[in-house]
Amino acid sequence: MRIEKVAILNEVVERIKDSDYCFILNYGGASVAKMAKLRVDLRKLDSRLLVVKNTYLAKVAKEKGWSDEVNAMLSGPTAVVTGKGEPTAVAKAVMDFVNDKDLAGKASVKGADYDNKIVDAAMVEALSKVPGKDQLRATLLMLLKEPATRLARVLSEKAKKEGGEAA
């Protein structure tokens, strides 16, 4: 391998190894503008899109110990989305990209490495529909707050009634 190719391969390997998740997608039919928009959306989520050669990704898969399922994903134009942190918003951005009306039937999710498991496109779509941690925390907080609020209302109504009878 030429020095340039080794450097590119090493960058791909390091980026995927340092990531909490890796979404693998087919970007076929996407214009430069669509890809640029996806990159901007992903940058806001501390993620990056990298177009990779399938042979490079096969070497990464072997090095990471991914199962043979990944080899079936390595055909056609391939890109990976890597990053750290919460993957649900990233999965949503990826699904929005592949479901764009201009890319219908062209771009698709091939799979992902999520939580050290290889998952299929259906699992990525399901992940994109799960609320993020912040939204789940807000919902839990509201659920925990509701009984206390109700108790306070009941006690204040009772105090008003008893205060009204004394007068």
Secondary structure, DSSP 8 states (H G I E B T S, - for coil): --HHHHHHHHHHHHHHHT-SEEEEEE-TT--HHHHHHHHHHHHHTTEEEEEE-HHHHHHHHHHHT--THHHHH-SSSEEEEEESS-HHHHHHHHHHHHT-GGGTTT-EEEEEEETTEEE-HHHHHHHHHS--HHHHHHHHHHHHHHHHHHHHHHHHHHHHHHHHHH-
